[in-house]
Amino acid sequence: MEFINKIEIAGVVGAVNVSTVSGSKVARFSVMTENSSTSKDGGLMIECTWFSVCAWEGGKIAEVDKIQKGSKVYVCGRVRVRRYVESEGNDRQCWEIVANDLKLLED
């Protein structure tokens, strides 16, 4: 049996933080996607979902510093759980997409 951990999203970038770690640029940013449907009474329902993304510059990902709030992006990658300790000493975890392909989309 082959295991698969793959996700693809296209949406609008929210907050962006680009930094350098061990000489490599990494962007951590959020992406909002929308899904629309019709309610039982015929009204339009829009569901927004926010994803956390981590993208390391290199390979299929070029110039992470071009990612800006409001940009439209396509992201393909894998989902992982990132664990960390917050400043108060509490253990936390979050789900994030580790991008292996990232494209800026035109309007």
N, C-alpha and C positions, 0 to 999 in steps of 0.2 A: 504494500500500500504506500502510495506517495502522499506526503502531507503538503498542504498548500497554505501559505500565509501571504495573501496578496490583497491589496485594496487599491482602487482607483477612484479619485474624486476630482471634480472640477467645480470651482467656486470663487468666491471673492476673499481676498486676504484681509485680515483684521490687524491685530497688533503684530509688530515685527521686531525681533532683536537679532542683530548680526554681530558675532564676536569671532575671535580667533582663539583656537585651542590647539596647542602644540604645532603652531605654524600653519594650520588649516582653517579656512573660514567655515563657519557653521551658522545657519540661519534657523532660528526657532520662531515659528509664526503660527497664527490660527487661520483657518479657512472655513468660511460659512457656505453651506450648500442649502438649497431650497427644494422642497418636494411639495407639489400642489395636488390637491384632490377636491372632490365635491362632497359636501356633507349631505346627509339624508334629506335636508330641506332645500337642497340645490345651491347652497352658498359655497363660495370658494374658501377652502382652507389651505393655508400655507404653513408648512412645518420647516423651521430653520434648525439646522444641526451644525454645531461648531466642532471642528477637529483640530487637534494640536499636531504640528508637523515639525520634524527635525530634518534639515537638508544640509549635507556636507558638500562643499564645492569639490568638483572633480568628476570624472566619468561623464555621465549624461547630464550632470548638473553644472552649469557654467554661471559664474558671476552671481552668487547669491545676494550680493549687495544691491542688485537691481530690483529685488522683491520689495514692494512698497504697499502700504495700506491702501486698499481700494483696487489693487491689481487683480485681474482675473488670471487664475492659474489652473493648470492640470497637474495633478500629483499622482504618481504610481509608486507604491512601496509596500512595506510590510508593517504590521501592527506589533508593537511591543509594550510591555509594562515597564515604566521607569520608576524606580524607587529612590526616594531621597528623604533627608531629614530636614525639616523646616527649622527656622531660627529658634523657635521655642523648644526644640528637641523632640518634636513629635515625628514619628515615621509616617510618611505619605507615599502614595503611589498614583500615577496617572497613566492613562493609555495614550499613546502617540503613534503617529505614522512616521516611520523612518523612510524618507524618500530615496528611491534609486533612479527616478526619472521625474523631471520637473520642467514644465514649459510655461512661459508667460503667454497668455492668450490675448488676442486683440478684441476690442469691443465689437 
